[in-house]
Amino acid sequence: MVDEALMWSTQWLSRFAVALGGFLIFVGIMMIGIFVLTFFGFANVSILESEKFRMLSLGALLAIGVLDLVSGIIIRRR
């Protein structure tokens, strides 16, 4: 009974780590793409300079950082 619970927990954690890793890879590719578009002048991100959007973008970056930290801890424990 304990082995089954441990096995289920390990499988769930593995699936969660894979899903979180895939999400972070996707977000990283999107961030690189936005940077490249902005760097070459194809996208205008001056709207993010207002106070409301600045806090939103900083919150999004914080959330991505926390998710990255969680995935690193999960991978380290495996």
N, C-alpha and C positions, 0 to 999 in steps of 0.2 A: 504494500500500500504506500509506504513512504517512497519507494523507488519510483512508482508510477507518478506520484506528485512531483518528485524531483525532476523526472524526465519531462513531464508536461511543462514545468516551470522553465526548464532549460530550452525546450523547443519554442516556447512562447517568446522567451528573451531573444533567441536567435532570429526568429521571424521579425520581431520588433526592431532589432539592430539592422537587419537587412532593409526593412522598409524605411527606417530613419536615415540610413546611409544613402539610399536611392533618392530620398527627398533632398538631402543636403547636396548631393551631386547635381541634381536638377537646379536648385537654387544657386549654386556656385556658377553653373554654366550661364544662367540668366544674368547674374551680376557681372560676369565677365563680358557678356554680350552688350549689356547696357553701358559698361565702361568704354568699350571699343566704339560704340555708336556715339557716345558723348565726346570721346577724345577726338574723333575725326569730324565732329561737327554735324552729324546727321540727326542728333536728338538734342533737344533743348531742355535741360533740367533746371532752369532758373526758377520754375514754379516751386521747387523744393526749398527755396531760400526763405519763404515765409515761415513765420514761427509755428503755425499749425502743422504744416507738412514736415518741418524739420523734426519736431517731436515724434511724428508718426514714423519717419524714416529711421530715426535713432531707436525707437522702440522695436521696429522690425529687425534692425541689425542686432539688438540685444537678444531678441528671441532666437535668431539664427545662431548666435554665439552660445546661448544656453543649450539649444538642441545639439550643437556640435560638441559641447562639453559632455552632455549626457551620452551621446554615441561613443565618445572616446572612453568614458568610464565603462560602458558596456563591453566595448571591444577589449579593453584592458583586463576585465574580469574573466574573459573567455580564455 
